[in-house]
Amino acid sequence: MLVNLNDLLPEAAASKYSVPCFNVFGYEDARAVVEAAEEVNKPVILACNKDVIDFYGVETAAAMFLHLARSSTVPVCLHLDHTYEEEIVYRALKAGFSSVMFDGSQLSLEENIARTRKVAEVAHALGASIEGEIGSVPYDEGRDHIKSIDTDPADAARFAAESGADCVAISVGNVHRLTEPTCTIDFGLLDRIAGAVSIPLVIHGTTGIKEEDMLRLKQSRVSKFNIGTCLRQALGHNLRDFMNDEPQKFDRIYFMQKAMPYVKQEAIRLFELLS
């Protein structure tokens, strides 16, 4: 069934678990994630990032994933990840996305609040949820224009109170697109943010976080973990091995069917870790 973040995150923020938000890049890995969610009987968030939207177009991406969400036996939120242009956010909402992220993290606090608030008004009018970001989570590779700025608790408190956002992504040492768990989480900063902010918190860059730190984070007000790189690794590494093992074969579906169980297995591992 299709839901939004408000159906999932407030309870998670008040409890000792978090909801995984998997960045998916095509129908096959999205289906593997939904099948994993159904197997463990847990809600899930399917996220489309800028690469997916640029490649498919927002309307095609919505059409591709909405049926999976609506026909699932567990709650599924279809979420537009980091998006910097309101026009794309509004197109996503019109196309059926049940949740959006307007990322104003590279703006001044005042502009971030003002623009997020306008998007929130539209999203809420359409029954959708909205995520914002305070501070700026850097990237290990790509998107060199994205800054690295730790979240200021006072800024986060003001953003939560004034922006209309339903949840806020924070920067506490996490890094996008790390291929190994090497980042250092500032739990003291996290505690100060959690003490100042009443809306659910979101962590991006999950692949770069140690499992023991994820276990601590999920027991805080962190309610959502964005997960992408480890899922892409599960697909890419196994797909490459299968294709190298059978170079005479070339059928896409043949190889995808062989690789998808590994994507599903990785998703199940993260469901269990965050439960």
C-alpha positions in Angstrom: 0.0 0.0 0.0 1.2 3.5 -0.8 1.9 5.7 2.3 3.9 8.8 3.1 6.6 9.5 5.7 4.1 10.7 8.3 2.6 7.3 8.3 6.0 5.8 9.2 8.5 8.1 10.9 6.9 9.6 14.0 6.4 6.1 15.6 10.0 5.1 14.6 11.4 8.4 16.1 9.7 7.6 19.4 10.8 4.0 19.4 14.1 2.0 19.1 13.9 1.2 15.4 14.3 3.1 12.1 12.8 2.7 8.6 15.2 1.9 5.7 15.0 4.2 2.7 16.5 2.4 -0.3 17.7 4.3 -3.3 16.6 2.2 -6.3 17.7 2.7 -9.9 15.4 0.5 -11.9 12.4 -1.8 -11.7 14.4 -5.0 -10.8 16.2 -3.6 -7.7 13.0 -1.9 -6.6 11.1 -5.1 -6.8 13.8 -7.0 -4.9 13.5 -4.4 -2.1 9.7 -4.6 -1.9 9.9 -8.4 -1.9 12.4 -8.1 1.0 10.0 -5.8 2.9 7.2 -8.3 2.3 9.3 -11.2 3.5 10.2 -9.5 6.8 6.8 -7.8 7.0 8.2 -4.3 7.5 7.4 -0.9 5.9 9.9 0.5 3.4 10.7 3.7 1.6 11.7 3.5 -2.1 13.7 6.6 -3.1 14.6 8.0 -6.4 17.7 10.2 -6.5 18.8 12.8 -9.0 20.5 10.3 -11.2 17.3 8.3 -11.6 15.2 11.4 -12.3 17.7 12.8 -14.8 17.8 9.4 -16.7 14.2 8.3 -16.7 12.3 11.6 -16.1 10.2 12.1 -13.0 7.0 10.9 -14.6 8.4 7.7 -15.9 10.1 7.0 -12.6 6.8 7.5 -10.8 4.9 5.2 -13.2 7.6 2.5 -12.8 7.5 2.4 -9.1 4.0 3.3 -8.1 2.5 0.0 -9.0 5.0 -1.8 -6.8 4.1 0.4 -3.9 0.3 0.2 -4.4 0.2 -3.5 -4.8 2.6 -4.4 -1.9 1.2 -6.1 1.1 3.3 -3.8 3.4 3.4 0.0 3.6 5.6 1.5 0.9 6.5 5.2 0.6 7.6 6.5 -2.8 10.1 9.3 -2.0 11.9 11.8 -4.2 15.4 12.2 -2.8 17.7 15.3 -2.8 16.0 17.7 -5.2 17.0 21.4 -5.5 14.4 22.7 -8.0 10.8 23.3 -6.9 9.6 22.6 -10.5 10.8 19.0 -10.3 9.3 18.5 -6.9 5.9 19.7 -8.1 6.1 17.5 -11.1 6.9 14.5 -8.8 3.9 15.3 -6.6 1.6 15.6 -9.6 3.0 12.2 -10.9 2.1 10.5 -7.7 5.2 10.5 -5.4 3.9 10.3 -1.8 6.9 12.1 -0.4 9.6 14.6 -1.5 12.8 16.0 -0.3 13.4 19.7 -1.1 17.1 20.1 -0.4 17.9 23.6 0.5 21.1 22.7 2.4 23.3 24.8 0.1 21.2 27.9 0.8 21.2 30.4 3.7 19.0 29.3 6.6 16.4 31.9 5.9 16.1 31.0 2.2 16.1 27.3 3.0 13.2 27.8 5.5 11.2 30.0 3.1 11.5 27.8 0.1 10.9 24.6 2.1 7.8 26.1 3.6 6.3 26.9 0.2 7.0 23.3 -1.0 5.6 21.9 2.2 2.3 23.8 1.6 1.9 22.1 -1.8 3.0 18.7 -0.6 0.7 18.7 2.4 -2.3 19.9 0.3 -1.7 16.9 -1.9 -1.4 14.4 1.0 2.3 14.0 0.6 5.2 14.4 3.1 8.3 16.5 2.8 11.9 16.1 4.1 14.4 19.0 4.4 18.1 19.2 5.3 20.0 21.3 7.8 23.8 21.3 7.6 25.2 19.7 4.6 26.1 16.0 4.2 29.1 15.8 1.8 29.8 13.2 -1.0 32.8 11.0 -1.1 32.7 11.1 -4.9 30.7 13.2 -7.4 28.7 16.4 -6.6 31.8 18.3 -5.7 29.7 21.5 -5.2 28.0 20.0 -2.1 29.5 21.4 1.1 30.4 19.6 4.3 28.7 21.4 7.1 27.8 19.9 10.5 24.2 20.6 11.6 23.9 23.4 14.1 21.3 22.4 16.7 19.9 25.9 16.9 19.5 26.1 13.1 17.8 22.7 13.1 15.4 23.8 15.8 14.4 26.9 13.9 14.1 24.9 10.7 11.8 22.3 12.3 9.6 25.0 13.8 9.3 27.3 10.8 9.8 25.3 7.5 6.8 22.9 7.6 9.0 19.9 7.0 7.9 16.6 8.4 11.5 15.4 9.0 15.0 16.7 8.7 18.2 15.2 7.4 21.2 16.0 9.5 25.0 16.1 9.1 26.8 14.5 12.1 29.9 13.0 10.4 28.0 10.9 7.8 29.1 11.0 4.2 27.3 10.0 1.0 28.7 7.3 -1.3 31.3 5.8 0.9 32.0 2.2 -0.1 33.3 1.2 3.3 32.1 2.0 6.9 34.8 4.6 7.7 33.0 7.7 8.9 33.0 8.9 12.5 29.6 9.8 13.9 29.5 12.7 16.4 27.0 11.4 18.9 27.4 14.4 21.2 26.2 16.6 18.4 23.4 14.2 17.6 22.2 14.3 21.2 22.1 18.2 21.1 20.2 18.1 17.8 17.7 15.5 19.1 17.2 17.6 22.2 16.4 20.7 20.2 14.3 19.2 17.4 10.8 17.6 17.8 10.4 16.2 14.2 12.0 12.9 13.2 15.6 12.9 12.2 17.1 11.4 9.0 20.6 10.0 8.3 22.0 9.8 4.8 25.1 7.9 3.8 24.3 4.7 5.6 26.9 2.5 3.8 29.7 4.6 5.4 28.4 4.0 8.9 29.7 1.1 11.2 27.0 -1.3 12.3 27.6 -0.6 15.9 27.0 3.1 15.2 23.8 2.3 13.3 22.5 0.4 16.3 23.1 3.5 18.5 21.6 5.8 16.0 18.4 3.8 15.6 17.8 4.1 19.3 17.8 7.9 19.1 15.3 10.1 17.3 16.8 9.0 14.0 13.8 7.4 12.2 15.0 6.9 8.6 18.3 5.8 7.1 19.0 6.5 3.4 20.8 3.5 1.9 22.2 3.4 -1.6 25.8 2.4 -2.2 25.7 -1.1 -0.5 22.7 -2.0 -2.6 24.4 -0.9 -5.8 27.4 -2.9 -4.7 25.3 -6.0 -4.2 23.9 -5.6 -7.7 27.0 -4.5 -9.5 29.5 -7.0 -8.1 27.3 -10.0 -8.6 26.1 -8.9 -12.0 29.7 -8.5 -13.2 30.6 -11.9 -11.8 27.7 -13.7 -13.5 28.4 -11.9 -16.9 32.1 -12.8 -16.7 31.3 -16.4 -15.9 29.0 -16.7 -19.0 30.4 -14.4 -21.6 28.4 -16.1 -24.4 25.1 -15.0 -22.8 23.8 -11.5 -23.2 20.1 -11.5 -22.1 19.4 -8.7 -19.6 16.6 -10.6 -17.8 18.6 -13.8 -17.5 21.4 -11.9 -15.6 19.1 -9.7 -13.6 17.2 -12.8 -12.3 20.5 -14.2 -11.1 21.7 -11.0 -9.4 18.4 -9.9 -7.7 18.5 -12.4 -4.9 21.7 -10.8 -3.7 20.0 -7.3 -3.7 17.1 -8.8 -1.7 19.5 -10.5 0.7 21.3 -7.2 1.3 18.0 -5.4 1.9 16.9 -8.0 4.4 20.2 -7.6 6.3 19.5 -3.9 6.7 15.9 -4.5 7.7 17.1 -6.8 10.5 19.8 -4.4 11.6 17.4 -1.4 11.8 14.4 -3.3 13.3 
